[in-house]
Amino acid sequence: MPVSVIEAMALGLPVGSTNVGGLPYLLQHEKEALLVPPKDVEAFVTAIKQLIYNPVATKTMTFHARKKVEQFDWNLVKHQWIKLLG
């Protein structure tokens, strides 16, 4: 899971990425981000255009992404680690 994606989410930036690694488990396509198949340039271009030309949908996605990333705040996560390891 790339930290850069989590940082973008925390900053309220739209996320467009390939759906590889842990990203499909972290982000729901068209809810929190736009995920495209790997090595598909046309799909990536389409996703970028979608982010640019659909500002309402982009704003909604960034809102959902921000809400999701708030779950990773250390003040919340540390209690889960303590419970797990304690």
N, CA, C and O atoms as a GROMACS GRO file, in nm:
protein
  344
    1MET      N    1   0.085  -0.117   0.000
    1MET     CA    2   0.000   0.000   0.000
    1MET      C    3   0.090   0.123   0.000
    1MET      O    4   0.159   0.149   0.099
    2PRO      N    5   0.090   0.197  -0.107
    2PRO     CA    6   0.177   0.314  -0.115
    2PRO      C    7   0.136   0.425  -0.019
    2PRO      O    8   0.019   0.464  -0.013
    3VAL      N    9   0.232   0.473   0.055
    3VAL     CA   10   0.207   0.583   0.148
    3VAL      C   11   0.164   0.707   0.071
    3VAL      O   12   0.085   0.787   0.122
    4SER      N   13   0.213   0.725  -0.050
    4SER     CA   14   0.176   0.842  -0.129
    4SER      C   15   0.026   0.847  -0.154
    4SER      O   16  -0.031   0.956  -0.158
    5VAL      N   17  -0.038   0.733  -0.171
    5VAL     CA   18  -0.182   0.730  -0.192
    5VAL      C   19  -0.254   0.773  -0.064
    5VAL      O   20  -0.349   0.850  -0.069
    6ILE      N   21  -0.209   0.724   0.048
    6ILE     CA   22  -0.270   0.762   0.176
    6ILE      C   23  -0.250   0.911   0.202
    6ILE      O   24  -0.340   0.979   0.250
    7GLU      N   25  -0.132   0.962   0.169
    7GLU     CA   26  -0.106   1.106   0.187
    7GLU      C   27  -0.196   1.188   0.097
    7GLU      O   28  -0.247   1.292   0.139
    8ALA      N   29  -0.216   1.146  -0.027
    8ALA     CA   30  -0.305   1.217  -0.118
    8ALA      C   31  -0.447   1.218  -0.064
    8ALA      O   32  -0.516   1.320  -0.069
    9MET      N   33  -0.491   1.105  -0.014
    9MET     CA   34  -0.624   1.096   0.045
    9MET      C   35  -0.638   1.192   0.162
    9MET      O   36  -0.740   1.261   0.175
   10ALA      N   37  -0.537   1.196   0.248
   10ALA     CA   38  -0.540   1.284   0.365
   10ALA      C   39  -0.544   1.431   0.326
   10ALA      O   40  -0.601   1.513   0.397
   11LEU      N   41  -0.482   1.464   0.212
   11LEU     CA   42  -0.480   1.602   0.165
   11LEU      C   43  -0.605   1.640   0.086
   11LEU      O   44  -0.620   1.755   0.044
   12GLY      N   45  -0.693   1.543   0.065
   12GLY     CA   46  -0.813   1.570  -0.011
   12GLY      C   47  -0.791   1.577  -0.160
   12GLY      O   48  -0.868   1.640  -0.233
   13LEU      N   49  -0.685   1.511  -0.206
   13LEU     CA   50  -0.655   1.508  -0.349
   13LEU      C   51  -0.721   1.386  -0.414
   13LEU      O   52  -0.733   1.281  -0.349
   14PRO      N   53  -0.764   1.397  -0.538
   14PRO     CA   54  -0.821   1.280  -0.604
   14PRO      C   55  -0.713   1.177  -0.634
   14PRO      O   56  -0.598   1.211  -0.663
   15VAL      N   57  -0.751   1.052  -0.626
   15VAL     CA   58  -0.657   0.943  -0.649
   15VAL      C   59  -0.698   0.868  -0.775
   15VAL      O   60  -0.811   0.821  -0.787
   16GLY      N   61  -0.604   0.857  -0.866
   16GLY     CA   62  -0.617   0.772  -0.983
   16GLY      C   63  -0.496   0.681  -0.983
   16GLY      O   64  -0.383   0.728  -0.975
   17SER      N   65  -0.518   0.552  -0.992
   17SER     CA   66  -0.407   0.458  -0.980
   17SER      C   67  -0.440   0.328  -1.052
   17SER      O   68  -0.555   0.303  -1.088
   18THR      N   69  -0.338   0.247  -1.071
   18THR     CA   70  -0.362   0.111  -1.118
   18THR      C   71  -0.416   0.028  -1.003
   18THR      O   72  -0.387   0.055  -0.887
   19ASN      N   73  -0.494  -0.071  -1.035
   19ASN     CA   74  -0.554  -0.156  -0.932
   19ASN      C   75  -0.466  -0.277  -0.903
   19ASN      O   76  -0.505  -0.392  -0.926
   20VAL      N   77  -0.348  -0.249  -0.853
   20VAL     CA   78  -0.250  -0.354  -0.822
   20VAL      C   79  -0.219  -0.354  -0.673
   20VAL      O   80  -0.256  -0.261  -0.600
   21GLY      N   81  -0.151  -0.458  -0.630
   21GLY     CA   82  -0.109  -0.466  -0.490
   21GLY      C   83  -0.228  -0.460  -0.396
   21GLY      O   84  -0.331  -0.524  -0.419
   22GLY      N   85  -0.212  -0.383  -0.290
   22GLY     CA   86  -0.317  -0.371  -0.190
   22GLY      C   87  -0.421  -0.266  -0.220
   22GLY      O   88  -0.519  -0.253  -0.147
   23LEU      N   89  -0.402  -0.189  -0.328
   23LEU     CA   90  -0.495  -0.079  -0.355
   23LEU      C   91  -0.640  -0.123  -0.374
   23LEU      O   92  -0.729  -0.055  -0.323
   24PRO      N   93  -0.669  -0.233  -0.443
   24PRO     CA   94  -0.809  -0.273  -0.454
   24PRO      C   95  -0.872  -0.311  -0.320
   24PRO      O   96  -0.994  -0.310  -0.306
   25TYR      N   97  -0.789  -0.345  -0.222
   25TYR     CA   98  -0.840  -0.376  -0.089
   25TYR      C   99  -0.860  -0.249  -0.006
   25TYR      O  100  -0.941  -0.247   0.087
   26LEU      N  101  -0.787  -0.146  -0.040
   26LEU     CA  102  -0.795  -0.019   0.032
   26LEU      C  103  -0.902   0.073  -0.026
   26LEU      O  104  -0.976   0.137   0.049
   27LEU      N  105  -0.910   0.078  -0.158
   27LEU     CA  106  -0.996   0.176  -0.225
   27LEU      C  107  -1.102   0.109  -0.311
   27LEU      O  108  -1.075   0.012  -0.381
   28GLN      N  109  -1.221   0.162  -0.303
   28GLN     CA  110  -1.329   0.113  -0.388
   28GLN      C  111  -1.336   0.202  -0.511
   28GLN      O  112  -1.347   0.324  -0.500
   29HIS      N  113  -1.329   0.141  -0.628
   29HIS     CA  114  -1.332   0.212  -0.756
   29HIS      C  115  -1.458   0.297  -0.766
   29HIS      O  116  -1.569   0.249  -0.741
   30GLU      N  117  -1.440   0.422  -0.802
   30GLU     CA  118  -1.544   0.522  -0.822
   30GLU      C  119  -1.613   0.563  -0.693
   30GLU      O  120  -1.708   0.642  -0.697
   31LYS      N  121  -1.569   0.513  -0.580
   31LYS     CA  122  -1.618   0.564  -0.451
   31LYS      C  123  -1.510   0.650  -0.386
   31LYS      O  124  -1.536   0.765  -0.349
   32GLU      N  125  -1.388   0.595  -0.373
   32GLU     CA  126  -1.278   0.669  -0.310
   32GLU      C  127  -1.166   0.703  -0.408
   32GLU      O  128  -1.079   0.785  -0.377
   33ALA      N  129  -1.168   0.641  -0.525
   33ALA     CA  130  -1.062   0.662  -0.623
   33ALA      C  131  -1.106   0.606  -0.757
   33ALA      O  132  -1.209   0.540  -0.768
   34LEU      N  133  -1.024   0.633  -0.857
   34LEU     CA  134  -1.043   0.567  -0.986
   34LEU      C  135  -0.927   0.470  -1.004
   34LEU      O  136  -0.810   0.510  -1.003
   35LEU      N  137  -0.960   0.344  -1.019
   35LEU     CA  138  -0.859   0.239  -1.033
   35LEU      C  139  -0.869   0.180  -1.173
   35LEU      O  140  -0.978   0.147  -1.220
   36VAL      N  141  -0.756   0.168  -1.238
   36VAL     CA  142  -0.752   0.117  -1.375
   36VAL      C  143  -0.660  -0.004  -1.382
   36VAL      O  144  -0.574  -0.023  -1.296
   37PRO      N  145  -0.679  -0.087  -1.485
   37PRO     CA  146  -0.591  -0.203  -1.500
   37PRO      C  147  -0.446  -0.160  -1.525
   37PRO      O  148  -0.421  -0.054  -1.583
   38PRO      N  149  -0.351  -0.241  -1.481
   38PRO     CA  150  -0.211  -0.208  -1.506
   38PRO      C  151  -0.180  -0.209  -1.655
   38PRO      O  152  -0.240  -0.285  -1.731
   39LYS      N  153  -0.086  -0.125  -1.695
   39LYS     CA  154  -0.036  -0.117  -1.832
   39LYS      C  155  -0.144  -0.079  -1.934
   39LYS      O  156  -0.132  -0.111  -2.052
   40ASP      N  157  -0.250  -0.011  -1.886
   40ASP     CA  158  -0.358   0.032  -1.975
   40ASP      C  159  -0.358   0.184  -1.982
   40ASP      O  160  -0.428   0.252  -1.906
   41VAL      N  161  -0.278   0.236  -2.073
   41VAL     CA  162  -0.260   0.382  -2.084
   41VAL      C  163  -0.393   0.451  -2.114
   41VAL      O  164  -0.424   0.554  -2.054
   42GLU      N  165  -0.470   0.394  -2.205
   42GLU     CA  166  -0.597   0.457  -2.242
   42GLU      C  167  -0.692   0.466  -2.122
   42GLU      O  168  -0.761   0.566  -2.105
   43ALA      N  169  -0.697   0.361  -2.042
   43ALA     CA  170  -0.782   0.363  -1.923
   43ALA      C  171  -0.736   0.470  -1.825
   43ALA      O  172  -0.817   0.536  -1.760
   44PHE      N  173  -0.605   0.487  -1.813
   44PHE     CA  174  -0.552   0.588  -1.723
   44PHE      C  175  -0.585   0.728  -1.773
   44PHE      O  176  -0.622   0.816  -1.694
   45VAL      N  177  -0.573   0.750  -1.904
   45VAL     CA  178  -0.608   0.880  -1.963
   45VAL      C  179  -0.757   0.908  -1.941
   45VAL      O  180  -0.794   1.020  -1.906
   46THR      N  181  -0.839   0.808  -1.961
   46THR     CA  182  -0.983   0.824  -1.939
   46THR      C  183  -1.012   0.859  -1.793
   46THR      O  184  -1.097   0.944  -1.766
   47ALA      N  185  -0.944   0.793  -1.701
   47ALA     CA  186  -0.964   0.821  -1.558
   47ALA      C  187  -0.924   0.965  -1.525
   47ALA      O  188  -0.994   1.033  -1.451
   48ILE      N  189  -0.812   1.009  -1.578
   48ILE     CA  190  -0.767   1.146  -1.553
   48ILE      C  191  -0.869   1.246  -1.607
   48ILE      O  192  -0.901   1.345  -1.540
   49LYS      N  193  -0.918   1.222  -1.727
   49LYS     CA  194  -1.020   1.309  -1.785
   49LYS      C  195  -1.147   1.309  -1.701
   49LYS      O  196  -1.211   1.412  -1.683
   50GLN      N  197  -1.182   1.193  -1.650
   50GLN     CA  198  -1.301   1.182  -1.564
   50GLN      C  199  -1.284   1.269  -1.440
   50GLN      O  200  -1.378   1.336  -1.398
   51LEU      N  201  -1.166   1.267  -1.381
   51LEU     CA  202  -1.140   1.349  -1.263
   51LEU      C  203  -1.147   1.499  -1.296
   51LEU      O  204  -1.197   1.578  -1.216
   52ILE      N  205  -1.098   1.534  -1.412
   52ILE     CA  206  -1.096   1.676  -1.452
   52ILE      C  207  -1.235   1.727  -1.490
   52ILE      O  208  -1.276   1.835  -1.448
   53TYR      N  209  -1.306   1.649  -1.569
   53TYR     CA  210  -1.432   1.697  -1.628
   53TYR      C  211  -1.557   1.665  -1.545
   53TYR      O  212  -1.667   1.705  -1.583
   54ASN      N  213  -1.541   1.595  -1.435
   54ASN     CA  214  -1.654   1.565  -1.346
   54ASN      C  215  -1.622   1.610  -1.204
   54ASN      O  216  -1.602   1.527  -1.115
   55PRO      N  217  -1.616   1.743  -1.183
   55PRO     CA  218  -1.573   1.793  -1.052
   55PRO      C  219  -1.663   1.752  -0.936
   55PRO      O  220  -1.614   1.737  -0.823
   56VAL      N  221  -1.789   1.733  -0.959
   56VAL     CA  222  -1.879   1.692  -0.850
   56VAL      C  223  -1.845   1.550  -0.807
   56VAL      O  224  -1.834   1.521  -0.688
   57ALA      N  225  -1.830   1.461  -0.905
   57ALA     CA  226  -1.794   1.321  -0.872
   57ALA      C  227  -1.656   1.316  -0.808
   57ALA      O  228  -1.635   1.239  -0.714
   58THR      N  229  -1.564   1.396  -0.857
   58THR     CA  230  -1.429   1.399  -0.800
   58THR      C  231  -1.433   1.447  -0.656
   58THR      O  232  -1.365   1.391  -0.569
   59LYS      N  233  -1.511   1.550  -0.630
   59LYS     CA  234  -1.524   1.601  -0.493
   59LYS      C  235  -1.584   1.496  -0.400
   59LYS      O  236  -1.542   1.482  -0.286
   60THR      N  237  -1.682   1.423  -0.449
   60THR     CA  238  -1.743   1.316  -0.369
   60THR      C  239  -1.642   1.207  -0.339
   60THR      O  240  -1.633   1.159  -0.226
   61MET      N  241  -1.564   1.167  -0.441
   61MET     CA  242  -1.462   1.064  -0.419
   61MET      C  243  -1.357   1.109  -0.318
   61MET      O  244  -1.318   1.032  -0.231
   62THR      N  245  -1.312   1.234  -0.330
   62THR     CA  246  -1.209   1.281  -0.237
   62THR      C  247  -1.265   1.290  -0.096
   62THR      O  248  -1.192   1.267   0.001
   63PHE      N  249  -1.393   1.324  -0.082
   63PHE     CA  250  -1.457   1.327   0.050
   63PHE      C  251  -1.457   1.187   0.112
   63PHE      O  252  -1.419   1.170   0.228
   64HIS      N  253  -1.499   1.087   0.034
   64HIS     CA  254  -1.502   0.949   0.084
   64HIS      C  255  -1.361   0.899   0.116
   64HIS      O  256  -1.340   0.829   0.215
   65ALA      N  257  -1.265   0.935   0.033
   65ALA     CA  258  -1.126   0.894   0.057
   65ALA      C  259  -1.074   0.956   0.186
   65ALA      O  260  -1.007   0.889   0.265
   66ARG      N  261  -1.105   1.083   0.208
   66ARG     CA  262  -1.061   1.151   0.330
   66ARG      C  263  -1.121   1.084   0.453
   66ARG      O  264  -1.052   1.063   0.553
   67LYS      N  265  -1.249   1.051   0.447
   67LYS     CA  266  -1.314   0.982   0.560
   67LYS      C  267  -1.248   0.847   0.586
   67LYS      O  268  -1.228   0.809   0.702
   68LYS      N  269  -1.214   0.775   0.481
   68LYS     CA  270  -1.151   0.644   0.500
   68LYS      C  271  -1.014   0.659   0.564
   68LYS      O  272  -0.980   0.584   0.656
   69VAL      N  273  -0.935   0.756   0.516
   69VAL     CA  274  -0.798   0.770   0.566
   69VAL      C  275  -0.797   0.817   0.712
   69VAL      O  276  -0.700   0.794   0.784
   70GLU      N  277  -0.903   0.883   0.755
   70GLU     CA  278  -0.911   0.924   0.895
   70GLU      C  279  -0.909   0.804   0.990
   70GLU      O  280  -0.872   0.818   1.106
   71GLN      N  281  -0.948   0.688   0.940
   71GLN     CA  282  -0.944   0.565   1.019
   71GLN      C  283  -0.801   0.522   1.050
   71GLN      O  284  -0.779   0.441   1.141
   72PHE      N  285  -0.704   0.576   0.975
   72PHE     CA  286  -0.564   0.538   0.994
   72PHE      C  287  -0.491   0.633   1.088
   72PHE      O  288  -0.370   0.621   1.105
   73ASP      N  289  -0.563   0.726   1.148
   73ASP     CA  290  -0.502   0.821   1.243
   73ASP      C  291  -0.440   0.743   1.359
   73ASP      O  292  -0.500   0.651   1.414
   74TRP      N  293  -0.319   0.783   1.394
   74TRP     CA  294  -0.247   0.713   1.501
   74TRP      C  295  -0.325   0.710   1.631
   74TRP      O  296  -0.317   0.612   1.705
   75ASN      N  297  -0.399   0.816   1.661
   75ASN     CA  298  -0.476   0.820   1.786
   75ASN      C  299  -0.584   0.712   1.790
   75ASN      O  300  -0.629   0.674   1.898
   76LEU      N  301  -0.626   0.663   1.677
   76LEU     CA  302  -0.720   0.552   1.670
   76LEU      C  303  -0.648   0.418   1.658
   76LEU      O  304  -0.683   0.321   1.727
   77VAL      N  305  -0.549   0.412   1.571
   77VAL     CA  306  -0.480   0.287   1.541
   77VAL      C  307  -0.401   0.235   1.662
   77VAL      O  308  -0.394   0.114   1.683
   78LYS      N  309  -0.343   0.325   1.740
   78LYS     CA  310  -0.261   0.278   1.853
   78LYS      C  311  -0.343   0.196   1.952
   78LYS      O  312  -0.291   0.102   2.012
   79HIS      N  313  -0.469   0.231   1.970
   79HIS     CA  314  -0.553   0.154   2.060
   79HIS      C  315  -0.583   0.015   2.006
   79HIS      O  316  -0.596  -0.081   2.081
   80GLN      N  317  -0.594   0.006   1.874
   80GLN     CA  318  -0.615  -0.125   1.813
   80GLN      C  319  -0.491  -0.212   1.827
   80GLN      O  320  -0.502  -0.332   1.851
   81TRP      N  321  -0.371  -0.152   1.814
   81TRP     CA  322  -0.246  -0.226   1.832
   81TRP      C  323  -0.232  -0.271   1.978
   81TRP      O  324  -0.193  -0.385   2.004
   82ILE      N  325  -0.263  -0.184   2.071
   82ILE     CA  326  -0.254  -0.219   2.213
   82ILE      C  327  -0.349  -0.334   2.245
   82ILE      O  328  -0.313  -0.427   2.317
   83LYS      N  329  -0.470  -0.327   2.192
   83LYS     CA  330  -0.568  -0.433   2.215
   83LYS      C  331  -0.519  -0.566   2.156
   83LYS      O  332  -0.533  -0.671   2.218
   84LEU      N  333  -0.462  -0.559   2.036
   84LEU     CA  334  -0.414  -0.678   1.968
   84LEU      C  335  -0.292  -0.739   2.040
   84LEU      O  336  -0.285  -0.861   2.057
   85LEU      N  337  -0.198  -0.654   2.081
   85LEU     CA  338  -0.073  -0.702   2.138
   85LEU      C  339  -0.076  -0.712   2.291
   85LEU      O  340   0.009  -0.778   2.352
   86GLY      N  341  -0.172  -0.647   2.351
   86GLY     CA  342  -0.178  -0.640   2.496
   86GLY      C  343  -0.231  -0.759   2.561
   86GLY      O  344  -0.240  -0.763   2.684
   0.00000   0.00000   0.00000
